[in-house]
Amino acid sequence: MDTNVLPLPDAALLPDDPAILKQLVVQLLEELQKANARLERQEHHMDLLLRRLYGSTSEKLDPRQGVLFDGQAGEDESAANTPAPPVSVSISKKRDRHGRGRIPDATKRAEVVHDLTAAEKAALGGVENLVELPPERSEQLDWRPSTLYVVVHVRKKYARKSN
């Protein structure tokens, strides 16, 4: 995707001929359609990547299946007929793990703190009447174009002091 943003031309420099202006509009619409198609392709690829990394693992890909799609023009027959080396597949003994796997620690994180407003705290008897409990933390995988990151939601919890 182009990161170069062209400045808008001055209206005085644009031609006055309606036919030329129509051609410019058609060209701009074609470029917009190309850019939208490219964006949709990238979003589709990102969705596939996220599903592959964190989605259901009921269907496993055998590493030898990649050989089926490696046919390139110009390969000699002897290279295509050589058998692939045997691949050792280890089957995990632990089948009791459920849910999404842990998100790697190297992934960039953005923390969002959810707290009560001052009015809500006052309705519960004031800040001096509340004890802060350990907060709940949950992680949500999100992405911006060309960046995959984790949003960590921190929800503060309180309990009222006993009188």
C-alpha positions in Angstrom: 0.0 0.0 0.0 1.3 3.4 -0.9 2.2 5.5 2.1 2.9 8.5 -0.2 0.1 11.0 0.1 -0.1 13.5 -2.8 -1.1 17.0 -2.0 -4.4 18.2 -3.4 -4.0 20.3 -6.6 -5.0 23.9 -6.6 -8.4 24.4 -8.2 -7.0 27.2 -10.4 -4.6 24.7 -12.0 -7.4 22.3 -13.0 -8.6 22.4 -16.6 -11.9 24.0 -17.5 -12.8 21.6 -20.2 -15.6 19.3 -19.0 -14.4 16.3 -21.1 -10.9 16.4 -19.5 -12.5 16.8 -16.1 -14.7 13.7 -16.8 -11.6 11.7 -17.7 -9.9 12.8 -14.5 -12.9 11.7 -12.5 -13.0 8.3 -14.2 -9.2 7.8 -13.6 -9.7 8.8 -9.9 -12.6 6.3 -9.5 -10.5 3.5 -11.1 -7.7 4.2 -8.7 -10.2 4.3 -5.8 -11.6 0.9 -6.8 -8.0 -0.6 -7.1 -7.2 0.8 -3.6 -10.4 -0.6 -2.1 -9.8 -4.0 -3.7 -6.2 -4.0 -2.4 -7.5 -3.1 1.1 -10.1 -5.9 1.0 -7.4 -8.4 0.0 -5.2 -7.3 2.8 -8.1 -7.5 5.4 -8.9 -10.9 4.1 -5.3 -12.1 4.4 -5.2 -10.6 7.9 -8.4 -12.5 8.9 -6.9 -15.7 7.5 -3.7 -15.1 9.5 -5.6 -14.5 12.7 -7.7 -17.6 12.2 -4.6 -19.6 11.5 -2.8 -18.3 14.6 -5.6 -18.2 17.1 -8.5 -20.0 15.5 -9.8 -23.6 15.9 -7.2 -26.3 15.5 -9.4 -29.1 14.6 -8.0 -29.4 11.1 -4.3 -29.8 11.1 -2.1 -29.1 8.1 0.4 -31.8 7.2 3.7 -30.2 6.3 4.0 -32.5 3.3 0.8 -31.0 1.7 2.7 -27.9 0.8 4.6 -30.0 -1.8 1.4 -30.4 -3.8 1.3 -26.7 -4.6 5.0 -26.0 -5.2 4.8 -26.8 -9.0 6.8 -24.2 -10.7 7.3 -23.8 -14.5 10.7 -24.9 -15.7 11.4 -27.5 -13.0 13.2 -30.6 -14.3 11.5 -33.9 -13.9 14.2 -35.5 -11.7 13.7 -32.9 -9.0 9.9 -33.4 -9.0 10.2 -37.2 -8.7 12.5 -37.2 -5.7 10.5 -38.3 -2.6 10.1 -35.8 0.2 12.0 -36.8 3.4 9.7 -38.4 6.0 8.2 -35.8 8.4 7.9 -36.7 12.1 4.6 -35.6 13.5 4.5 -35.5 17.3 1.0 -36.0 18.8 0.5 -34.1 22.0 -0.6 -36.2 24.9 -2.4 -33.3 26.6 -5.8 -33.0 24.9 -7.5 -31.3 27.9 -6.6 -27.8 26.9 -9.6 -25.8 25.7 -10.0 -22.3 24.3 -7.7 -19.9 22.6 -4.0 -20.3 23.2 -2.0 -17.7 25.1 -1.1 -14.6 23.1 2.7 -14.3 22.9 4.3 -11.8 25.3 6.3 -10.2 22.4 3.0 -8.8 21.0 2.6 -5.1 21.5 0.0 -4.3 24.2 -2.2 -1.2 24.8 -3.8 -1.1 28.3 -7.3 0.4 28.8 -8.4 1.0 32.4 -12.1 0.9 33.1 -12.9 2.6 36.5 -15.9 4.0 38.2 -16.7 7.6 37.8 -16.5 10.0 40.7 -20.4 10.1 40.8 -20.6 6.3 40.9 -18.0 6.1 43.7 -20.0 8.8 45.7 -23.2 6.8 45.2 -21.5 3.8 46.9 -20.6 5.9 50.0 -17.5 7.8 48.8 -13.9 6.8 48.1 -13.1 6.5 51.8 -15.8 3.8 52.1 -14.4 1.7 49.3 -11.6 -0.9 49.3 -10.0 -1.6 45.9 -9.9 -5.3 45.0 -7.5 -6.9 42.6 -8.7 -5.8 39.1 -9.9 -8.2 36.4 -7.8 -8.4 33.3 -8.8 -9.6 29.9 -7.0 -9.5 26.6 -8.5 -8.8 23.2 -6.6 -9.3 20.0 -7.0 -6.4 17.6 -5.1 -5.0 14.6 -4.5 -1.8 12.8 -3.2 -1.9 9.2 0.2 -3.5 9.3 0.2 -3.8 13.1 -1.1 -6.6 15.3 -1.5 -5.7 18.9 -3.3 -6.7 22.1 -5.7 -4.5 24.0 -5.6 -5.3 27.7 -8.8 -4.3 29.5 -8.3 -3.7 33.2 -11.6 -3.4 35.2 -11.1 -2.1 38.6 -13.3 -3.7 41.3 -14.3 -2.3 44.7 -16.0 -3.6 47.8 -17.6 -1.6 50.5 -16.0 -1.5 53.9 -18.0 -3.2 56.6 -19.3 -0.8 59.2 
